[in-house]
Amino acid sequence: ESNNVVYADKAEIGSLQSTDLTLYAVWEINTYTVTFNGVNVRGSGNATVNHGSEYTYNLSAVYGYGLPDNVTIVIDGVPLEDGYTYNKESGVITISADKITGNVKISASGVINTYTVSFNSNDGSTVDNITVNHGEKVTAPKAPTKNGYAFAGWYVGDIAYDFNKAVTADVALTAKWNAIEYTISYVLNGGTNAGDAITKFTVESDEITLLAPTREGYSFDGWY
């Protein structure tokens, strides 16, 4: 009505007339602040929430980290034990309306990604996989061994792997081998070796045929 008067809180009404007086309470809903304390995780949502209103907040992962396993919610300094849900797959936090009774603080920490560095020894001795955190370096394992070969390093394709490089994803390494070259020494005992006698070989060489040397006045009896 046009004759309505609005009084401020604790205002003096003044002199009362000799008539009935009806006073109506006017309410303004409380608004609370929402703060986010995130470590290696991002958060997004409204900075305020009205008393008794359901509230939704969204977490998103940062590079090298996964979403948190859990979150902490505090209402006016009191940790919330129930009345909220957290979906780790989507990062969505929902606080039920009946729990919104004061300022809200949400805390969460992202979980660092871990990666597997695998070693294919390429028919050499077995080398175990290594798990490493995002951004860390992997220490080169003890070199594998392979009969008849010298270890020439770990490779990704045709590129030698740099163990000073930070790991940011799974890595599959393959051993490179160089065949060892062996020398054949002939003790001729006064004989003369064949001109095309083989003097070097590797495990990859074709089958070797040892040629007979010659010595005047003697028949060759074999290599011993």
Secondary structure, DSSP 4 states (H G I P E B T S, - for coil): -TT--PPPTT----SPPSS-----------EEEEEEEEESEEEE--SEEETT--EEEEEEE-TTEEPPS--EEEETTEE--SSEEEETTTTEEEE-GGG-SS-EEEEEEPEEPEEEEEEE-SSSS----EEEETTPPPPPPPPP-BTTEEEEEEEETTEE--TTSPP-S-EEEEEEEEEPPEE-----TT-B--TT---EE-TTSPPP-PPP-BBTTB------
